[in-house]
Amino acid sequence: MAVTSETSVCCSLKKCDFDKKISCQDEPRVEVNTFISEKSARESLRKYNEFLVAWGTNGDATFHQSCWESILKAARCRNRKRSPYPQMKDVEKTWVKEAAKTAEFFDSLNKIRIEATRIVKLIKQCSHCVVFTGAGISTSAGIGDYRGKNGKWTKEDQRMENAMQAEIESEEDSSLTEPPTKRVKKQLIKPEETEASTSEEDEVCYEELRPTYTHEAIQKLMELGYIKHVISQNCDGLHCLSGVPAQALSELHGNVFTEVCEKCQKRYHRPFYVMDDTASAYYEELADFGETDVVKPAHASQCKLCGLSHRTGRQCMQRGCNGYLRDTIINFRDNLEEDILSRATEQCQKRDLMLCLGTTLTVTPASNLVQITGHPHRIVICNRQKTHMDKECLKTGPDGKALGSRVFGDCDVLMRIVMKELMSVAELSMWEQGRDDRLAEYAKNRSLKVEKT
């Protein structure tokens, strides 16, 4: 949702203590999505019209922060007499508990402006600022994040729930003769067979993605000397595309546009998506079901760590090498590239300010870098979900003031205010008006014709 000072939304709690209107300018809010099956949602909403929450048809809801805290307390309270809402149905308690796993928090715009002013001061005072980025800075580019009400893992839970419900119904239908395992396989492994079940991730065309306002702001602040290094958990290649120099960027989990020779280690930066998803799908389905309809590519080679295939189908063009090229993506159980991790660690040891943007700081060992203590220990976090490092942002210095800052909300909203305070009106206007020219350059860098040999 595009938020402006005039934006207001309606609180989903029917017994809202306020006027049900949430002013984004002055009040914090919480947005959630409960991932139950679509059928259960429809039946429950029809059956229980006395629900305390006016749930959306897809299980979404928005609350004043205090309203959310009271409804969550009621869902978790075992003693009805002590509950703020003793009449709460057990089925709705389940909904609320599931929704809590997806909760996204948004500070008021007034608070974000106050924090932005503090962050600008920290940026100007520091000598070595390092930025640590996650999926949250790419959501406005069209890539879903992992957690939250619309996260990939939340949607995967919903698809799993729907598939399980469909499997139960199929088993009850005696007219069906197809084995249950094959039906589940089609629903979970091949969602592309039906338009309705196609995931956001399946629809992403990485070549068409463009840097967001936050990506461009990071690049501009690096150009101006405010930021020294960027550490990213993202694989989308948008930091590179925005113009962040390779020597100032540590892509911990790889880049879908970069492949490396497994023999001589020569790296190739491509304008196209390098991964061979077919080869990985072959090993993935084989592991999950013991069989697969996917034809194994001749070049495919199973990784001993992640169990997938990293080979892209191309070979090294260095004279006398001809080694197989591999993607640089770090899958679960893969090890991070030592030289990239070492460079990132060295930068964290130098830093006196860490800006964490769009990350829940839960993926290790990448997130461990944030805990490397520079001096002073200044951390700024902007994200829509809570993190285990939130309290670190609020640690106080000798003057009793917080050393860092914690902002709940969208990175683009925060960075627009930061840039407005860091740059003069004329400079900011010229830079923002140059977006069209930058988009043309991005398109050029993503449309180069490279022989996929």
N, C-alpha and C positions, 0 to 999 in steps of 0.2 A: 504494500500500500504506500503510495506517495504521500508523505506527511508534510503538511505546511502548518503555519501558525493558526490557520483558521480551521484545520481538520478536527473533527470530533467523531467518535464512534459510540456505539450503544453497548452498555454493559449487559452481558448475557445472564446475569443473576436476576431472577424474577423479583426477588425481595431485596433489591439493591438499596443500600442505606442512603444513596444519593439520589439524583434525579434520573439515573440510568445513563446520562450523557457523560462521556469521558472526553475531556478536553486534552488533546495531544500537546497543546501549548503549556498547560499547567499541571497535568496529572500523569503519573506513571500508569502503565497498563500491562496486562499479561495476556498473551494469546496462546491457545492450546488446541490440540486435536487428539481425540481419543481413538486409538486404532483398533476398533472392533470391526467385525464383518459388516458389510453393507446391509445384509439381510437382517442381522441382529439389531442394527441401528434403526432400520425402518420399522421393525416389529415393536421395538421398545418405545420409540417415539409415539407410535400409534396407541400402544397399550397404556403407557404411563404419562398421561397428560398432566399429572401433578408433579412432574419433575421440577426440581428447584432451579435448574438451568435451562435456558432456552437454547438447546443444542442445535447447531446447524445440521442440515441433512447429511453432511459428510463428517459429522462429529466435531466440528470446530466450534470454538467459543472465545469470547473476549471479555475481560474483567477489569474493573478497578483493581489495583494491587491489593487493597485491603479486602475487597470482596472475594478475590481468589484465595487469600489466606484463610478467610473464614470458611469457605466451602471446602477447602482442602483439609482444614482442621476437622470439619464435620465428617469427612470421608474416612479419616484416620482414627477418629475417636471411637473407642470400644464401648464407652458408657454413654448411652443416649441422653441421660439426665445432664451430663456435662457438655453435650454437643451443642454448638450454636444453632444447629438445625436438626433436632431430634426426630423429625418426621422424614428425614432423608431415606429414600429407598435403597435397599442393598445393591440393586443393579446399578443405580446411579453412583453409589460409592465406588463400585468397580470402574465405572467410566472415568470418574474424577482421578482415581489412582493411576489409571493408564494415561490419562491426559497429562498428569504431572511429569511424566517422563519426557514429554515433548515441549514443556513450557518455555516460551520465549518472553523475555522481559524488555520493556521499553521505558526508558526514562522520559520525563517531559522534555519538550524542546528548550524550555527555560533552563533546566538543569544541564542539558547537553551544552548549551551556550556557555554556562559558567565553567564547566569542566574543560571545554575547548580553550577558553582563555588561560586556564592553568596549564594545560598541555602545551600551548604555544610558548608560555614562559619557560617551561621545562626544556623544550626543544632549543630555544635560544640560549639557555644557560649551559647546556651540556656540550661536551667536546667530542663524544663518540656515541652517536645514536644508532642503534641497531633495530631494524623492523623484523618482526616475526609474524608471518601471515598464514592463514588457513582458508578453508573453503568459503567462509563467510564473505570474503572480499570479492568472490566471483559469482555470487548469486545473482547480482543485477546484470551479469553478462549472459545469464541463461543456464548456468550450472547450478543444480541443487546442492545444498550442503548435506551433511550426514545426519545431524540431529535436528531437533526442533519440530514444529508442527508440520512442516512440509519437507522434512529431511528425507534423504534416500533410504535410510534405515527405518524411519517411521513408515514410509510408503511400502517398504519391503515387508514390514510386519503386517500392514493392511492387506497386501497381496497374499501373504501366507494365510492370514485369517480367512480371506475370501476363498482361497483354494481349498482350505480344510473344510469350509462350509459346503463348497461345491462337491467335494469328495464324499461327504456324509450323505448329501442328497442323491448322489450318483449310486451309492451303495444301496440306498433304500429303493431305488428304481430297478425293479427286477427285469425290465426290458433291456437294460444295458448289459452287454456281454463282454465288453473290453475289460481286460485286467486292470484293477485299481492303480497299480504302480505306473502303468503307461499313461493313464489319465492324469495323474499327478505330475508326471514328467512333462507332459505337454503344457500344463498350466504354469509350472514353476520355472522350467528351464527355457521354454520357448514362448515368452510372453508376446513376441512380435507377431504371433499367429492371429491375434485379434487386436484391432485398433484400440479397444477400450482398455486392454491390459498392458499396453506399451508404456514402459517407464520413462521418466524424464531423462535418465541416463542413457537409455537406448536411443533417444531422439537427438542427443547432442552431436552436432557436427563441429568438431574442434576447429576445423579450418575457418569456420564462419564466426567464431568467437572473437570479441574485441575487448581490449582493456576497459575496465570500469573507471569511474571517476577516482576511486581510491588507488587503482593501479597507476593512473596518470599522475596523481598527486604525489605518490611515493617517488616516481621517477623525477618529477619536477623538484621535489625537496632534496633529492640526491644531487641533481644538477646545481642547485643553489648552495650545496655544501652542508645542509642540515642533517642529512642521513648518510652514514658511511657504508652500511652493508644491509642487504636484505636476505633473510633466511626464510624459505618458503616450504610448506608441506604440500603445496599444490603441484599438480602435474600438467596443468593446462597450457603452459607456455606463455601466459599473458604478461608476466613480468619481463621476459625477454622481448616480447613483441612491443611492449611499451617503451623500450629503450634502455632498460637497466643493464649496464655493462656486465659481461659474463664474469669478470674478476670481482665484481661487487655483489654477486648473487650466488647463494648456496641453495640449490634445489634438492632438498634432502630426499624426497621421494621420486625424483626423476622428472622427465619431461616427455610428453607423448610425441614431441617433434624432434627428439634427439635419439640417435642410435649409436652404438659403439661396437667396434670390432672385438670379438672375443679372443682374437689371436694377438693383434698388435696394439689394441686399445685406442686406435684412431677414432675420434668422435666426429659424427656427421650431424649437422643441424639442418633439418629439412623444413620446407614450407608445407609439408603434408603430414598427416597422422601416420606414424611409422609402425604401429603395433599390428601383429597378426592375431586378431581375435578368434579366428577359426581354429588355429592350432591350440590355443588355450581352452577353447570350448570343448575340443576333442578330449583333452585330459580331464577337464572338469566334469563332464558328463560321465566319463568312464569311471571316475572316482565315486561319483554320487550314485550311479545306477548299475555299474558293472557292464554297461553297454552304451552304445551311442550310434546315431545315424550320421554323425559328422565324419567326413572323409579326412583322414590324417594327412596333412601336407607333407611332402617329401622332406622338407627341411626341418620339420618340427623336432624338438628335443626337449624332453621333460626336465625341468629344473628340480634338483634334489631337495631344495629348500621349500619352495612354494608349491611345487607340484604342477605348475603350468609351463608354458613354453615362452621363452623370451626372444627366440629367433624371429626376425622380421621377414625373412625370405630373400633378402638382398645380401650381397657379399662385398667385402672391402675392396676399394679401388686402388689401394696402395700397391705399387709395383712389387711383385713377388709375394704378396700376402694372400689375397683371395680368401681370407677368413670370413666366417659367418658374422653378420651384424646382429646385434641383440638390442632390444629396447632397454631403456634405462629405468623403467618403472620398478619401484620397490613394492612388491606384493606382500601380503601377510606371510611372515616367517622368513622373508628375505632379509639379508643384512644390508645396512646402509653402506654406500661407497665410502671407504675410509678417508680418502683425500677430501671429499666434500664435507664430511662430518668434522674432520680436523680443522678445516678452514672456518667452519661455522663456530666451532668451540673456541678457536683463537679470537674471533671477533667478539664473542660473548664475554670473554675474559677482559677485553679492552673497554667494553661499553660502560657508560655511566647513565644510560637511559635505554630502556627496552620498550618498544611500542608493539604490543600484541594485538593484531587486527584480524577479526573474523575467525578465531580459533577457540575451541573448548579446552585446549591444552591437555588432551587425554591420550593422544597417540605417542607412545614411547618407542624408541629413545629420543625422538625429536623434541618432545615437550620438555625433556630434562634440561635442555639448553637454557630455558628461561630461568631455571633455578640457579644457574651459575652466577655467583654474586660479583657484580661489579661494585664500584664505589663512587657515589653512594648507591644504595640498592633501590633504584627508581624503576618502577614498572607501571606502564599504562596498558590497560586492557579495554578493548571495545568489542563487544560481542553480545548476541542476544540471549545466550544461555549462561548459566552460572558456571564458574570454574573453581578448581581447588586452590587457585592462586589469587582469588579475589581479595583476601585479607592482606596479602603481601602489598597490594597497591595502596592500601590505607595505612601502612606502617608510618609512624611519625618520626620526624627528625628532632634535633635539639630544640627547635623553636615551637614544637608541639603541633606543627602542620603536617599533613599527609605528604609523604615523599613522592607518591605517584598519583594515579587517577583511575577510577573504574567507571566506565560508561556502558550502560545497557542500551543497545539499539543498533541501527545500521551504520556500517562504516562510512558509506557515502555521505550520510547526513552529517556525521562528525567531521569528516575531512573537508567538506564544503565550508564549514565554519572556520576550521583551522587555516585553510588556505586564504580565506578572506582576511584573517587577522595577521597572517605572516607576510602577505604581499600587498603592495599598494593597489589602490583601485585601478589605476591605469595598467599596471603589470598583470593583475588578475584578469581584467577584461580582455587584454590581448591574448593571454594564455588560453582562457576558456573559449574565446572566439576561434582559436586555432584548432579546435576539435575536428572540424571537417577535413582540414588538411592532414591531420594525423590519421584520421580514419582512412583516407585515401592511401596513405603510406602503409598502413597496416594491411590493407587489401592487397597492395602490391607485393608485400613480403609474404603473403599467404597464397599468392597465385602464380608464383614462379614455376616454370615447367622444368621439373627435374626427372630425369630418367630413373624409374624405379627398377633398377637392375638387381 
